[in-house]
């Protein structure tokens, strides 16, 4: 019974964070309000799977000697295909809203607009460039793959913390529907993220990466609270991207 519940929550988390058809389309809707929050402990576990796919693509692409840059971009493309570029879309929408809106309502309206503006395009260029540059700087496809697993895992481990810390910025939407993760759920997510990061990057570099990632994500979350009064699904996507970028940059630092 417990094992089945855990597996169902993992499938729900997978359906929320990826485009893989592993859970009913209505999972986590009004009939199951709060289900996403309960399943958020699995966010970093899903991230680890995404990271493994990206790492495999990086390793295979590198074996064909197509160049470090091309291999890095293919790894990022692979992760984007699995997630449907969900987090990148959130990052772009958040940048457009925070950068282009004057009032809180203006910012939220812009974030709901499916069209990308200048801020969104620029931030996507920076995101892809920084992540690809970090993988190129790491050099070794094995080390790069380990860094990808750590980054995708840890960057999603903090999302339940944000969902518990901040309030939804809208009365509707993902934030309001998802619910608030409990303390045990939040701690399990953090534990998975910490253990995987330390295992993939080593105790020292992993600890440094976790501290810096936590600081940057917390700063961005505070900015979101100041800009729109809380978080939205787009903000969560932006925070994931910020965490992933930070983890990869620390992994690349020499």
Secondary structure, 3 states (H helix, E strand, C coil): CHHHHHHHHHHHHHHHHCCCCCCCCCCCCHHHCCHHHHHHHHHHHHHHHHHHHHHHHHHHHHHCCCCHHHHHHHHHHHHHHHHCCHHHHHHHHHHHHHHHCCCHHHHHHHHHCCCCCHHHHHHHHHHHHHHHHHHHHHCCHHHHHHHHHHHHHHHHHCHHHHHHHCCECCCCCHHHHHCCCCHHHHHHHHHHHHHHHHHHHCHHHHHHHHHHHHHHHHHHHHHHHHHHCCECHHHHHHHHHHHHHHHHHHHHCC
